[in-house]
């Protein structure tokens, strides 16, 4: 029996039961006090004409699947985003959760995660506390190098920011990820992080002094000093970390807006406990065929409805992204990389009982990943999808971004081009960004830098050029690593991208 047939039959049984109940003598409904003969019960209000026949049972079921499917996609975006990356990691390591994957060179377009940073080296480790028990992440001190790391749950809730600009301030440390409900004390010298999910990951960015081969090699060696292993192996010969270089692997974790989205969500539901704030979704997911402890196997008709729901949710989220959430610098098109309401809620663990910005969270995780506990301390990001005149950025046109001197950073800044439709790095281009740690970038006499964007480099400007796909729109992200006060008090301003004639 299909999901639709089962739901239809259930509804018909319910309707029949209601008819039987309403056939009782007036005044004797279940739980009602008897009415006296002298005071008959008032007649029920007349129902709108043909209200009962406005939709068939089958139509109501289809509408319910669509309605709940759309809301599910918006709500589940951070968890599905996590699961897609985890599946890519499993493929790259042949099924080994608990290893560290890394990119041994600055990222190329073969990394199709959402808005990644191509001006650093990525080290990433996924954990499964249900099978491994508590996991140790040991961060080296910032001596020969430095990392900026974020540790998150399966819902990408930030547990902690670590590294030179994190909670340890570059001293390094041993962080212990504890599973849901654990009251196990951490060993002396460890910092306990209590996760409300079994799954999660950490993302560490090993800083580059430059993109020169020697500096890339030094950054990679420093990153490999990160340790990641189960607490049960502490002090034993088995205490070790396995590193897997995925630089030459096609790593695609872009969001699928079809029934595959719900397959990814089902994996999360089966693996993770329900978080109290999300228990209202249990029945909604059952409507879609997703239920803890049961297989998810929608028939063709239901799968088509799920495809349509995901596509509609995509349109809703895209409209929110297009509309934006206010400009960071007054009078410009630049905006913070996430809405303020979501940043505040996530950094506080959603502890305000009157605020749960699911819409803002869903929008954010369509174009990015990982959670940052103290955004603005270690890094800060700005995005734009429009030029100075308010027109969309088109890959077939030419633009200039003038970066003023004295960018307010302690480490480095970078600007990256992403595909507007996938939010991943533009495919089939020789490079995707320019940054202050790229030595060949040419600076003006005053220290400013002109970045050129378009399908071909302007004559003599190749070192400062980022290529675009002439057939696709694009977007920009400007990163500040180690941002300083001048960024936040706006005494330094990043001007808009200008179209060149």
C-alpha positions in Angstrom: 0.0 0.0 0.0 1.4 3.4 -0.9 1.9 6.2 1.6 -1.0 8.1 -0.2 -3.3 5.1 -0.1 -2.6 4.5 3.5 -3.2 8.1 4.4 -6.5 8.1 2.4 -7.8 5.0 4.1 -6.9 6.4 7.5 -8.8 9.6 6.8 -11.8 7.7 5.6 -11.9 5.7 8.8 -11.6 8.9 10.8 -14.5 10.5 8.9 -16.6 7.4 9.5 -15.9 7.5 13.2 -16.9 11.2 13.3 -20.2 10.4 11.6 -21.0 7.8 14.2 -20.1 10.1 17.0 -22.2 13.0 15.6 -25.2 10.6 15.3 -25.6 10.6 19.1 -28.6 12.3 20.6 -28.1 16.0 21.2 -26.8 16.7 24.6 -25.2 13.3 25.0 -22.0 13.8 23.2 -19.0 12.3 24.9 -18.0 14.4 27.9 -21.0 16.8 27.6 -23.6 17.5 30.3 -27.2 16.5 29.4 -29.5 19.2 28.1 -32.9 19.7 29.7 -36.0 19.3 27.5 -37.0 22.9 28.3 -33.8 24.3 27.0 -32.8 22.5 23.8 -29.2 22.8 22.6 -28.6 25.6 20.2 -28.4 24.5 16.5 -24.9 24.4 15.2 -23.7 27.1 12.9 -24.3 26.4 9.3 -21.2 25.2 7.5 -20.2 27.0 4.3 -22.0 25.5 1.3 -20.0 22.6 -0.3 -17.2 23.0 2.3 -17.0 19.2 2.8 -16.7 18.6 -0.9 -14.2 21.3 -1.7 -11.3 18.8 -1.8 -11.1 15.1 -2.2 -9.3 13.1 0.4 -6.5 12.4 -2.1 -6.2 16.1 -2.8 -6.0 16.9 0.9 -3.2 14.3 1.3 -1.2 15.7 -1.6 -1.6 19.3 -0.2 -0.5 18.1 3.2 2.6 16.4 1.9 3.5 19.5 -0.1 2.9 22.0 2.7 4.8 19.9 5.3 7.5 19.1 2.8 8.2 22.8 2.1 8.4 23.6 5.8 10.6 20.5 6.5 13.2 21.6 3.9 13.5 25.0 5.5 13.7 23.6 9.0 16.1 20.8 8.2 18.6 22.7 6.1 21.6 22.7 8.5 21.2 19.0 9.3 21.0 18.0 5.7 23.8 20.3 4.8 25.9 18.4 7.4 24.8 15.0 6.2 25.8 15.8 2.6 29.3 16.7 3.6 29.5 13.6 5.8 28.5 11.4 2.9 31.2 12.9 0.7 33.7 12.4 3.5 32.7 8.8 3.8 33.2 8.3 0.1 36.6 10.0 0.2 37.8 7.8 3.1 36.0 4.6 2.1 33.7 4.8 5.1 36.0 5.9 8.0 34.4 8.4 10.3 36.9 9.7 12.8 39.7 10.4 10.3 40.8 13.9 9.3 40.4 14.8 5.7 42.4 17.7 4.4 43.1 19.7 1.2 46.9 19.8 0.8 46.7 22.9 -1.3 44.4 26.0 -1.5 41.0 24.8 -2.6 40.1 24.6 -6.3 36.7 24.4 -7.9 36.8 20.6 -7.4 35.7 21.4 -3.8 31.9 22.0 -4.3 31.0 22.7 -0.7 29.1 25.9 0.0 31.2 29.1 -0.1 34.5 27.6 1.1 37.7 29.6 1.6 40.3 29.0 -1.1 43.0 31.1 0.7 43.8 28.7 3.5 44.2 24.9 4.0 41.2 23.0 5.3 41.3 20.2 7.9 38.0 18.5 8.7 37.0 15.7 11.0 33.6 14.1 11.4 32.7 12.2 14.6 30.1 9.6 15.6 29.9 9.5 19.4 27.4 6.7 19.4 30.1 4.3 18.1 33.3 5.9 19.3 32.3 7.3 22.6 33.8 10.7 23.6 36.2 12.1 21.0 39.4 14.2 21.6 40.4 17.1 19.4 43.8 18.4 20.3 44.8 21.8 18.8 48.5 22.7 18.7 49.7 26.0 20.1 50.2 28.8 17.7 54.0 28.7 17.4 55.1 27.7 13.9 51.6 28.3 12.5 48.0 29.1 13.5 44.5 27.7 12.9 41.0 29.0 13.1 38.7 26.2 14.1 35.0 25.7 14.8 33.5 22.6 16.4 29.8 21.9 15.7 27.0 19.4 16.2 25.0 17.6 13.5 22.7 20.6 13.4 25.8 22.8 13.0 25.3 24.4 16.4 28.6 25.8 17.5 30.2 24.1 20.5 33.3 26.2 20.5 35.7 28.3 18.5 39.4 27.3 19.0 42.8 28.4 17.7 44.7 31.6 17.8 41.5 33.7 17.8 39.4 31.2 19.7 38.8 30.4 23.3 42.4 29.2 23.8 43.9 32.4 22.3 46.5 30.4 20.5 47.7 28.4 23.5 46.2 25.2 22.0 44.3 22.7 24.1 42.6 19.3 24.4 38.9 19.5 23.7 36.6 16.5 24.6 33.4 16.1 22.7 30.8 14.3 25.0 27.7 12.5 23.7 24.1 13.5 24.5 23.2 13.0 28.2 26.8 12.3 29.3 27.7 13.2 32.8 31.2 11.7 32.5 33.8 14.2 33.9 36.6 15.2 31.6 40.1 14.2 32.5 42.3 16.8 34.0 43.6 19.3 31.4 40.7 18.7 29.0 37.9 21.2 28.0 34.6 19.4 27.9 32.1 20.2 25.1 28.6 18.7 25.6 27.0 17.8 22.3 23.2 17.2 22.0 23.8 15.0 18.9 26.0 12.0 18.3 27.3 13.3 15.0 29.2 16.5 14.2 32.4 17.8 12.9 35.2 20.3 13.2 36.6 22.6 10.5 40.1 24.0 11.0 41.7 26.5 8.6 45.5 26.4 8.7 46.7 29.9 7.9 48.9 30.6 4.9 51.7 33.2 5.1 51.4 33.2 1.3 50.5 30.8 -1.6 54.1 30.0 -2.3 54.9 26.3 -2.2 57.1 26.6 0.9 54.4 28.4 2.9 51.8 25.9 1.7 54.0 23.0 2.8 54.6 24.7 6.2 50.8 25.3 6.7 50.1 21.6 5.9 52.7 20.3 8.3 51.3 22.6 11.1 47.7 21.4 10.4 48.8 17.8 10.7 49.7 18.5 14.3 46.0 18.4 15.0 45.1 15.2 16.8 41.7 13.5 16.6 41.0 10.2 18.4 38.6 8.5 20.8 39.1 9.2 24.5 39.3 5.4 25.0 42.6 5.4 23.2 44.2 8.1 25.3 47.7 7.1 26.3 47.6 3.8 24.4 49.6 2.8 21.3 46.4 3.2 19.3 46.3 6.9 20.0 46.8 8.3 16.5 45.2 10.4 13.8 44.7 9.3 10.3 44.9 12.0 7.6 43.4 11.6 4.1 44.3 14.2 1.4 41.2 14.8 -0.7 42.7 17.6 -2.8 42.2 15.7 -6.0 38.8 14.4 -5.1 35.5 15.8 -6.5 33.8 16.8 -3.3 30.2 17.9 -4.1 28.0 18.8 -1.1 25.7 21.3 -2.9 22.0 21.1 -1.8 19.8 18.8 -3.9 16.3 20.4 -4.1 14.4 17.1 -4.8 13.5 13.9 -3.0 17.2 13.3 -2.3 17.0 16.0 0.3 14.5 13.9 2.3 16.8 10.8 2.0 19.6 12.8 3.6 17.2 14.0 6.4 16.1 10.5 7.1 19.7 9.5 7.7 19.9 12.2 10.3 16.6 11.3 12.0 17.6 7.6 12.2 21.0 8.5 13.7 20.3 11.3 16.1 18.1 11.9 19.1 15.2 14.4 19.0 16.1 17.8 20.4 13.4 19.1 22.6 12.8 22.3 20.6 12.2 20.3 17.4 9.8 17.6 18.7 6.9 19.4 17.0 8.3 18.2 13.7 7.9 14.5 14.5 4.3 14.2 13.1 5.1 16.4 10.1 7.9 14.0 9.1 5.7 11.0 9.6 3.4 12.6 7.0 6.3 12.5 4.6 7.2 8.9 5.5 10.2 9.7 7.7 9.9 8.0 11.2 12.5 6.9 13.6 13.1 3.2 13.4 11.3 2.7 10.1 12.6 2.6 6.5 12.0 5.6 4.3 10.8 4.2 1.0 8.3 6.6 -0.8 6.5 5.3 -3.8 6.7 7.1 -7.2 3.7 9.3 -6.5 4.9 10.5 -3.1 8.4 11.0 -4.5 7.1 13.3 -7.1 5.3 15.3 -4.4 8.6 15.5 -2.4 10.4 16.7 -5.5 7.9 19.5 -5.9 8.0 20.5 -2.2 11.8 20.7 -2.3 11.6 22.9 -5.4 9.0 25.2 -3.8 11.1 25.5 -0.7 14.1 26.4 -2.8 12.1 29.2 -4.4 11.1 30.5 -0.9 14.6 30.4 0.4 16.0 32.0 -2.8 13.5 34.8 -2.5 14.6 35.4 1.1 18.3 35.4 0.1 17.6 37.8 -2.8 15.7 40.2 -0.6 18.6 40.3 1.9 18.7 41.5 5.5 20.1 45.0 5.5 23.4 46.6 4.4 26.5 46.4 6.6 27.9 49.6 5.3 25.2 52.3 4.8 24.6 53.0 1.2 26.3 49.9 -0.2 25.2 46.5 -1.4 27.4 44.6 1.1 25.6 42.7 3.8 26.7 40.4 6.7 27.0 36.8 5.7 24.0 35.8 7.8 21.0 37.6 9.4 21.6 39.1 12.8 18.6 37.2 14.4 20.2 33.9 13.4 23.7 34.9 14.5 22.4 35.9 17.9 20.2 32.8 18.4 22.9 30.3 17.3 25.6 31.9 19.4 23.4 31.6 22.5 22.3 28.1 21.8 18.7 29.1 21.0 18.2 29.7 24.7 15.6 32.5 24.2 12.2 30.7 24.5 10.5 33.3 22.4 12.9 33.2 19.4 13.6 30.4 17.0 14.7 31.9 13.6 14.2 28.8 11.5 13.6 30.8 8.3 16.8 32.8 8.7 18.7 29.6 9.7 17.4 27.7 6.7 18.4 30.5 4.3 21.9 30.8 5.7 22.6 27.1 5.3 21.6 27.1 1.6 24.9 29.0 0.9 27.3 28.2 3.8 28.2 25.7 6.4 29.7 25.3 9.9 28.6 27.4 12.9 30.7 30.1 14.6 30.1 30.8 18.3 31.7 34.3 18.4 31.4 35.7 14.8 33.6 38.7 14.6 36.3 37.5 17.0 38.2 35.1 14.7 36.6 35.9 11.3 33.9 38.0 9.7 32.3 37.8 6.3 30.5 40.1 4.0 28.6 39.1 0.8 27.1 40.8 -2.2 25.1 39.7 -5.2 24.7 43.1 -6.8 26.9 45.9 -8.2 26.9 49.5 -7.2 23.8 50.3 -9.3 21.8 47.4 -7.8 22.1 45.1 -10.8 22.8 41.4 -10.4 26.4 40.4 -11.0 26.7 38.7 -14.4 29.5 36.4 -15.4 29.6 37.8 -18.9 30.3 41.3 -17.8 33.4 43.0 -16.3 33.7 44.6 -12.9 36.2 46.2 -10.5 36.3 46.1 -6.7 38.6 48.6 -5.1 39.9 47.4 -1.7 41.0 50.5 0.2 44.3 50.5 2.1 44.6 49.5 5.7 42.1 46.7 5.7 41.1 46.1 9.4 42.5 42.6 9.9 45.2 41.0 12.1 45.7 38.1 9.7 44.5 38.5 6.1 41.7 39.4 3.8 40.3 37.7 0.7 37.6 38.0 -1.9 36.1 35.0 -3.6 33.8 34.4 -6.5 31.0 31.8 -6.2 28.4 30.5 -8.6 25.2 32.5 -7.8 22.9 29.4 -8.3 24.9 26.7 -6.4 26.8 28.9 -4.0 29.9 26.8 -4.7 33.2 27.7 -6.4 32.8 28.6 -10.1 33.6 25.4 -12.1 36.4 25.0 -14.7 38.3 28.2 -13.9 42.0 28.5 -13.1 41.5 30.3 -9.8 38.6 31.6 -7.7 39.9 34.3 -5.4 42.5 36.9 -4.7 43.8 37.7 -1.2 46.3 39.7 0.8 48.4 36.6 1.3 48.8 36.2 -2.5 52.2 37.8 -3.1 51.7 38.5 -6.8 48.7 40.7 -6.2 49.6 44.3 -7.3 48.9 47.1 -4.9 48.5 50.8 -5.6 50.9 53.5 -4.3 48.5 54.2 -1.5 48.2 50.5 -0.5 44.8 49.9 -2.2 44.1 46.9 -4.4 41.9 46.8 -7.5 40.3 43.4 -8.0 39.0 42.7 -11.5 36.1 40.3 -12.1 35.0 39.0 -15.5 35.4 36.3 -18.2 38.8 37.7 -19.3 41.5 39.7 -17.6 42.0 43.3 -18.5 45.3 43.9 -20.3 48.1 44.0 -17.8 45.8 43.2 -14.8 46.1 39.4 -14.8 47.6 39.2 -11.3 44.5 41.0 -9.8 41.9 39.1 -11.9 39.3 36.6 -10.8 37.7 34.8 -13.7 33.9 34.3 -14.0 31.8 31.9 -16.1 30.3 34.1 -18.9 27.1 32.1 -18.9 26.3 32.2 -15.2 25.6 34.9 -12.5 28.0 35.1 -9.6 28.3 36.4 -6.0 31.1 37.6 -3.9 32.3 37.0 -0.3 34.8 39.2 1.4 36.6 37.6 4.4 38.3 39.4 7.3 40.5 37.1 9.4 41.2 38.6 12.7 39.0 41.6 12.2 39.7 44.8 14.1 37.4 47.5 15.5 37.7 49.7 12.4 35.5 47.2 10.6 32.7 47.3 13.2 32.7 51.0 13.9 32.7 51.5 10.1 35.6 53.9 10.1 36.9 51.7 7.3 34.4 51.0 4.5 34.5 48.5 1.6 33.0 50.2 -1.5 30.6 48.5 -3.9 31.6 46.5 -7.0 31.5 48.7 -10.1 30.7 47.6 -13.6 33.3 48.5 -16.1 32.4 49.6 -19.6 
